[in-house]
Amino acid sequence: MMFDRRYFCYFDWTSFFLMLGLLGIGLLFDFSSTYTPENPISTFFKKQLFGAIFGIGIFIFFSFKNLRKLARTGFFVYFLIILLLIYTIIGGWIGLGAKRWISLYFIRFQPSELAKLFFPFFVAHYFCANEVSSIALPKTTFKDFVFPLIVLFVSFVLILKQPDLGTALIILLCGFILFWFIGLNRSFFIAVSLFVAVSTPFLWHVLKPYQQKRILVLFGYGDPRKERYQVEQSKIAIGSGGIIGKGILKGTQNKLGFLPEDHTDFIFSVICEEVGFIGALIIILLFGLLFSRIVQILIQIPAPFEQIIGVGMLLHILLSVCINIGMVTGMLPTVGIPLPLVTYGLTNLWTTLASLGVLNNIAIRRFLY
């Protein structure tokens, strides 16, 4: 009974209610962005509502599952994910010109989203499998990082080949930050930075033409009716919302079909148009409170095993939020990164809720330290 009471007591209710708030806002604007008088409750909204309900079950599962078993299983599952990434390139389902999904007839999912969830488990188990009770980071040399660096590079290349530059960069950045956190020498990062700087002309030609155009759009190039269309319409939607917005279901950029991908990657533009600067500020504030709460908890955890997992889970959500908002406001290139908990899409939603469940799992077990 005492054990159960402590689990309930240490359950991170603050993060849970912040998560529910963002999830509810996401559902509201999924409804608004897909609403038509002929079909008020769209299939997209129904799927997202089902995904949210099922996703809370995923959150609870990951909140109470044994972390050591999760990491041990996750280590081997990650190799399965690499195989799924290979299969995606060969026989994946094509959507919007990219092979990012595997179709199971009744549902399509993105293996690259699963990579974001299981990579921290892979890293934590690799470095701390025999030191889960330690309160100090494991002593490492560069040789210890060779294998995980190879796995990270293979994951990056496979996701890049789909092509999905945004998710590939998130995986790469999460991996590098995790390795820096564990103790990878900074000379490695200096060498990588110099290599990227020197290789930029070559790397530019590695990018596909549409990816090059998206980067050029960031610097003001491109035709407003072609390459710049999506970003320009997004800016119009954001600016036209003013301080308090036009009202739910009254966004003209959205309702008149000017804003592409309104219920997916550019849903933040819909929010800005319909509830204005104040609504956008509330969204950013909720994410800020959620992230600060998670950081506050992770600081209290002395065990590196949980810290590595926690930092990895936090990073991909934090980076996704920053990239998505930067993308729809024209401060970053358009790379197809969803806004966690808000954008329509079941795989990303479930991955985010599972990651937050793992973070809640770490919070619940604070009484063990």
Order of alpha helices (4+ residues) and beta strands (2+ residues): alpha-alpha-alpha-alpha-beta-beta-beta-alpha-alpha-alpha-alpha-alpha-alpha-alpha-alpha-alpha-alpha
